[in-house]
Amino acid sequence: MKKLVILFVVLVLAACGPGLDENAQLAKEYLKDQGYSIKSYEGKYSYSFERQQLVDMPDSSIWAVQSIEPDPYIGKEITQEIFIVKNHPLSKTYRHMIGFSRKVEVRVFIFNGEIIGGTSIPVGNGLVGAPYSIDGKTAEEVINGDYTEWNKQWSEKYGD
């Protein structure tokens, strides 16, 4: 019986695996505070960009849905902590779409231990398109205007 208890404890501890690092834990708590239900942690991605990349996809579409300017982060490493969540605004938007899994991928952008933004996209077969803001807003909603005009000004500012 003692051997079974020890084996059970070892298996439980092994199943727990390593905990989330500081950035991942920060992102997880932020998402929970926003009311999202965490379904899974998908890992991290290191993201950096140079000025000239900001006019190309995917960088221009990523920054179109941020509430901050990219200038302080040019050439710097931003950590993206990636989670699958439920109870996200995009769940309502896409609920009737064929192929939608009722899950949303959220990437929380962290720089020097601070959350600076992020993106969200619906998860499902056949769903493609530009990212939404971390809270599910379109580029037009974030920039509070016409995307075509914004893109023209953006290209003038960051293009060659």
C-alpha positions in Angstrom: 0.0 0.0 0.0 2.9 2.4 0.9 4.4 1.8 -2.6 1.1 2.6 -4.2 0.8 5.9 -2.3 4.4 6.9 -3.2 3.8 5.9 -6.9 0.6 8.0 -6.9 2.4 11.1 -5.4 5.2 10.7 -8.0 2.7 10.5 -10.9 0.7 13.5 -9.6 3.9 15.6 -9.3 5.1 14.5 -12.7 1.8 15.4 -14.3 1.9 18.9 -12.9 5.0 19.7 -14.9 7.0 22.9 -14.6 5.1 26.0 -13.5 4.6 29.1 -15.6 7.5 31.6 -15.6 7.0 35.2 -14.3 5.8 36.6 -17.6 3.4 33.8 -18.3 2.0 34.1 -14.8 1.6 37.8 -15.3 -0.3 37.3 -18.6 -2.5 34.6 -17.1 -3.5 36.8 -14.2 -4.2 39.6 -16.6 -6.5 37.5 -18.7 -8.3 36.1 -15.7 -8.8 39.7 -14.5 -10.4 40.5 -17.9 -12.9 37.7 -17.3 -11.5 35.1 -19.6 -11.4 31.4 -18.8 -8.0 30.0 -19.4 -8.2 26.7 -21.4 -4.6 26.2 -22.1 -1.1 27.8 -22.2 0.4 27.4 -25.6 3.8 28.7 -24.9 5.8 31.9 -25.7 7.1 33.6 -28.7 9.9 36.2 -28.9 8.9 38.9 -31.3 11.1 41.8 -32.5 10.9 44.1 -35.5 12.7 46.9 -37.3 11.2 50.1 -38.5 10.9 49.1 -42.1 9.0 46.0 -41.2 6.1 48.0 -39.7 4.7 48.7 -43.2 4.5 45.0 -44.1 2.2 42.2 -42.9 1.9 40.9 -40.3 3.5 43.8 -38.4 1.3 46.5 -39.7 -1.9 44.6 -38.8 -0.5 43.7 -35.4 0.2 47.4 -34.6 -3.1 48.6 -36.0 -4.8 46.9 -33.1 -2.5 48.3 -30.3 -3.3 51.3 -28.2 0.4 52.2 -28.0 3.0 53.4 -30.6 5.7 50.9 -31.7 8.6 53.3 -31.6 9.9 52.5 -28.1 10.0 48.8 -29.0 11.8 49.0 -32.4 14.7 46.5 -32.3 13.7 45.3 -28.9 12.4 41.8 -27.9 8.8 41.6 -26.9 7.6 38.3 -25.3 4.3 37.0 -26.5 2.6 34.7 -24.0 0.0 32.6 -25.8 -3.1 31.2 -24.3 -6.4 29.7 -25.5 -9.3 31.3 -23.7 -13.1 31.1 -23.5 -15.5 33.9 -22.6 -13.8 36.3 -25.0 -15.8 38.9 -27.0 -14.8 37.1 -30.2 -16.6 34.1 -29.0 -19.9 36.0 -29.5 -18.8 37.5 -32.8 -17.9 34.1 -34.3 -20.4 31.8 -32.5 -22.4 31.1 -35.7 -19.4 30.7 -38.0 -18.9 27.2 -39.4 -15.6 25.8 -38.1 -15.3 28.1 -35.0 -14.2 26.1 -32.0 -15.6 28.5 -29.4 -12.0 29.2 -28.4 -9.9 32.3 -28.9 -6.1 32.5 -29.0 -4.8 35.5 -27.1 -1.2 36.7 -27.3 -0.2 39.0 -24.4 2.7 41.2 -25.3 5.2 41.8 -22.4 8.2 44.1 -22.4 10.5 44.4 -19.4 7.9 42.7 -17.1 5.0 45.0 -18.2 2.0 44.2 -20.4 2.0 46.5 -23.3 -0.7 45.0 -25.5 -1.6 41.9 -27.4 -3.8 40.3 -30.1 -6.6 37.9 -30.3 -7.8 35.6 -33.0 -10.7 33.1 -33.2 -9.6 29.4 -33.4 -11.2 27.2 -35.9 -11.0 25.5 -39.3 -11.1 28.0 -42.2 -11.0 31.1 -40.1 -8.4 33.6 -41.4 -7.8 37.3 -41.3 -6.2 40.1 -39.5 -5.7 40.0 -35.7 -8.0 41.7 -33.3 -6.9 43.7 -30.2 -6.4 41.7 -27.1 -10.0 42.5 -26.1 -11.5 41.7 -29.5 -11.6 45.1 -31.2 -11.0 45.6 -34.9 -8.3 47.9 -36.2 -11.1 50.5 -37.1 -12.3 50.4 -33.5 -8.8 50.8 -32.1 -7.8 53.6 -34.4 -11.2 55.2 -34.2 -11.3 55.9 -37.9 -10.9 54.7 -41.4 -8.3 51.9 -41.8 -7.4 52.9 -45.3 -6.5 56.5 -44.2 -4.7 55.1 -41.1 -2.7 52.7 -43.3 -1.7 55.6 -45.7 -0.4 57.7 -42.8 1.3 54.7 -41.2 3.1 53.9 -44.5 4.3 57.5 -44.7 5.5 57.5 -41.2 7.3 54.1 -41.2 8.0 53.5 -44.9 11.3 54.3 -46.7 
